[in-house]
Amino acid sequence: MTLALQPFLEFALDAAWQAGRITLGYFQTGVAVERKADNSPVTIADRAAETKLREMISQAWPTHGIIGEEFGQTDGSDSLTWIIDPIDGTKSFMQGVPLYGVLVALTENGRTLAGVAHFPALNETVYAARGSGCYWNGRRARVSGVETLKDAIFTSSEIRIRDPQKALAVKRLVEAAYIGRTWGDAYGYALVATGRAEVMLDERMKIWDCAALQVIMEEAGGTFTDWKGTPTIDAGESLATNGKLFPAVLELLASRP
């Protein structure tokens, strides 16, 4: 780990853990659910966890910007910005499914420098900093070595995909893979980063969904891109692979019937 990023990663780990403890206080308690303007769900747990994250960031790094799902953007006075998602997978959270996560990322000029994906109800944390590798609960994490789609596990949060061409492309991908699974959210990307799945994608993603995952996937030896193969955290979609399957997956997504 480079000396410059170590304090940021340690801070992100602590912040994600503390926010996660807040979410656990509401998990499987029948917490009330509201609907935001875009019809996505939000709970008091989302807001309480993001408030904690913002307080910690503002105290530790007062010149840094913050972008969060629940309370928007706060500009900073330097080039570093924290991008946070207090509960990634609120639909899982509100159903009592333990696959939700807390995402904390430090970015500069649209590129993630350090990222943490903490899954409080599973007691799992996957994290990385540029040039330092990816780790899973303290041990080094790497993508799998699977080289053919027929041996690959494909996962996604999406069951219904709005774009007909994308829906057909995903259908081809599911048919080419060995196994297809859902209930993904951030945990699906964690599965790819730790070698437990090979491909994960989402048709709809926000920057707070993506930021932490970019560095995690790349430091684990995989890829994190849009559906055209461009490395980015703000394309509104995402694709993660173990690297070896990246060309084959792109070919399937780009092909037309």
C-alpha positions in Angstrom: 0.0 0.0 0.0 1.4 3.4 -0.9 1.9 5.6 2.1 -0.2 8.4 0.5 -3.3 6.2 0.4 -3.0 4.2 3.6 -4.7 6.8 5.9 -7.5 7.3 3.5 -8.2 3.5 3.2 -8.0 3.1 7.0 -10.5 5.9 7.4 -12.8 4.5 4.8 -12.8 1.1 6.5 -13.6 2.6 9.9 -16.3 4.9 8.4 -18.0 2.0 6.5 -17.9 -0.2 9.6 -19.5 2.6 11.8 -22.2 3.3 9.2 -22.8 -0.4 8.9 -23.4 -0.7 12.7 -26.1 1.9 12.3 -27.8 0.0 9.6 -27.8 -3.2 11.6 -29.8 -1.4 14.3 -32.6 -1.2 11.8 -32.1 -4.4 9.9 -35.0 -7.0 10.0 -37.0 -4.7 12.3 -39.8 -3.8 9.9 -38.5 -0.3 9.4 -40.8 2.0 7.4 -40.0 2.5 3.8 -40.5 5.7 1.8 -40.4 6.1 -2.0 -38.2 8.8 -3.5 -39.1 10.8 -6.6 -37.5 8.1 -8.9 -39.6 5.5 -7.0 -36.6 3.9 -5.4 -36.9 3.1 -1.7 -35.3 4.9 1.2 -35.4 4.3 5.0 -34.4 6.0 8.1 -31.4 3.7 8.1 -30.1 5.0 4.8 -30.3 8.6 6.0 -28.8 7.9 9.5 -25.9 6.0 8.0 -25.2 8.7 5.4 -25.4 11.4 8.1 -22.7 9.5 10.0 -20.5 9.1 7.0 -20.7 12.8 6.2 -20.0 13.9 9.7 -16.9 11.7 9.8 -15.6 12.9 6.4 -16.2 16.5 7.2 -14.3 16.2 10.5 -11.4 14.2 9.2 -11.1 15.8 5.7 -12.8 19.2 5.7 -11.4 20.3 2.3 -12.8 17.2 0.5 -16.0 17.1 -1.5 -18.8 14.6 -0.8 -21.3 13.0 -3.1 -23.9 10.7 -1.4 -27.1 9.0 -2.6 -29.4 10.6 0.0 -28.1 14.2 0.5 -26.5 15.0 -2.8 -23.2 16.8 -3.4 -21.1 19.0 -1.2 -18.2 20.7 -3.0 -14.7 20.7 -1.5 -11.8 23.0 -2.0 -9.4 20.4 -3.5 -9.5 17.7 -6.1 -10.5 14.8 -3.8 -14.1 13.7 -3.4 -15.7 11.0 -1.3 -18.5 9.1 -2.9 -20.8 7.2 -0.5 -23.8 4.9 -0.6 -25.0 4.3 2.9 -27.1 1.3 1.9 -26.4 -0.2 -1.5 -29.3 -2.7 -2.0 -32.0 -1.0 0.0 -34.6 -3.3 -1.5 -32.6 -6.3 -0.1 -32.3 -4.4 3.2 -36.0 -3.7 3.6 -36.8 -7.4 2.8 -34.4 -8.6 5.4 -32.0 -10.1 2.9 -28.4 -9.7 4.2 -26.8 -8.9 0.8 -26.9 -5.1 1.2 -23.7 -3.1 1.6 -22.1 0.2 2.7 -19.9 1.7 -0.1 -17.2 4.3 0.6 -14.8 5.6 -2.1 -12.2 8.3 -2.4 -12.0 9.7 -6.0 -9.9 12.2 -7.9 -10.8 13.4 -11.4 -13.4 10.6 -11.9 -11.0 7.8 -10.9 -11.3 5.9 -7.6 -8.2 5.9 -5.4 -9.5 3.8 -2.6 -12.8 1.9 -2.1 -14.5 -0.1 0.6 -17.6 -2.4 0.2 -18.7 -3.5 3.6 -21.6 -6.0 4.1 -22.6 -5.6 7.8 -25.1 -8.4 8.0 -22.6 -10.9 6.4 -19.6 -9.6 8.4 -17.7 -9.3 5.1 -15.6 -6.4 3.8 -13.8 -6.1 0.4 -11.5 -3.2 0.0 -8.6 -1.8 -2.1 -6.3 1.1 -2.8 -4.5 1.9 -6.0 -1.3 -0.1 -6.4 -1.9 -2.1 -3.2 -4.1 -5.0 -4.2 -7.6 -6.0 -3.1 -8.4 -7.6 0.2 -11.4 -9.6 1.6 -11.6 -9.6 5.4 -7.9 -9.0 5.7 -6.7 -11.6 3.2 -5.6 -10.9 -0.4 -8.5 -11.2 -2.9 -8.2 -12.1 -6.5 -10.6 -12.8 -9.4 -10.9 -16.4 -10.6 -8.9 -17.9 -13.4 -11.9 -19.2 -15.4 -11.2 -18.7 -19.1 -14.4 -19.8 -20.8 -18.0 -18.6 -20.4 -19.3 -22.2 -20.3 -17.6 -22.5 -17.0 -18.5 -19.1 -15.7 -20.9 -17.9 -13.0 -22.9 -14.9 -14.2 -24.8 -12.7 -11.7 -26.8 -9.5 -11.9 -29.3 -7.5 -10.0 -31.4 -7.1 -13.1 -34.3 -9.4 -14.0 -36.2 -7.0 -16.2 -34.0 -4.9 -18.5 -35.7 -1.9 -20.2 -33.7 -1.7 -23.4 -34.8 -4.6 -25.7 -31.3 -4.9 -27.3 -29.6 -5.1 -23.9 -32.2 -7.6 -22.7 -31.3 -9.8 -25.7 -27.6 -9.4 -25.1 -28.0 -10.4 -21.4 -30.1 -13.4 -22.4 -27.3 -14.6 -24.7 -24.8 -14.1 -21.8 -26.9 -16.1 -19.4 -27.3 -18.9 -21.9 -23.5 -19.0 -22.5 -22.6 -19.1 -18.8 -22.6 -22.2 -16.6 -24.9 -20.7 -13.9 -26.9 -17.5 -13.7 -27.8 -15.9 -10.3 -29.5 -12.7 -9.1 -29.8 -10.7 -5.8 -26.6 -9.1 -6.7 -26.3 -5.3 -6.0 -22.7 -4.5 -4.7 -22.4 -8.0 -3.4 -22.4 -9.4 -6.9 -19.3 -7.4 -7.7 -17.7 -8.5 -4.5 -18.3 -12.1 -5.6 -16.4 -11.4 -8.8 -13.5 -9.6 -7.0 -13.1 -12.5 -4.7 -13.2 -15.3 -7.3 -16.7 -16.6 -6.5 -18.3 -15.5 -9.7 -16.9 -14.3 -13.1 -19.3 -11.7 -14.5 -21.6 -9.1 -13.0 -23.5 -6.4 -14.7 -26.2 -3.8 -14.2 -28.2 -1.8 -16.7 -28.9 1.1 -14.2 -26.2 2.4 -11.9 -25.4 5.7 -10.2 -22.0 7.0 -9.5 -22.3 6.1 -5.8 -23.1 2.5 -6.8 -19.9 2.3 -8.9 -17.2 4.4 -7.3 -15.9 1.9 -4.6 -16.3 -1.0 -7.0 -13.9 0.3 -9.7 -10.7 0.1 -7.7 -11.8 -3.1 -5.9 -12.3 -4.9 -9.2 -9.2 -3.6 -10.9 -6.9 -4.3 -7.9 -8.3 -7.8 -7.7 -7.2 -8.3 -11.3 -10.5 -7.9 -13.0 -12.3 -5.2 -15.0 -14.9 -2.6 -14.2 -16.3 -0.8 -17.2 -19.5 0.3 -19.0 -21.1 -2.2 -21.4 -18.8 -1.0 -24.2 -15.7 -1.7 -22.3 -14.7 1.8 -21.2 -13.4 2.1 -17.6 -15.7 4.6 -15.9 -17.8 5.1 -12.8 -20.4 7.5 -14.3 -21.8 5.8 -17.4 -25.1 4.9 -15.8 -24.4 1.2 -16.3 -21.6 -1.2 -15.3 -19.9 -4.5 -16.2 -17.4 -6.4 -14.1 -15.5 -9.5 -15.2 -12.5 -11.6 -14.1 -10.5 -10.1 -17.0 -10.0 -13.3 -18.8 -13.6 -13.3 -20.0 -13.8 -9.6 -20.7 -13.4 -9.9 -24.5 -15.9 -12.7 -24.8 -18.5 -10.8 -22.7 -18.0 -7.6 -24.7 -18.5 -9.5 -27.9 -21.8 -11.0 -26.7 -23.1 -7.7 -25.4 -22.2 -6.0 -28.7 -23.6 -8.6 -31.0 -27.0 -8.4 -32.6 -29.3 -11.3 -33.5 
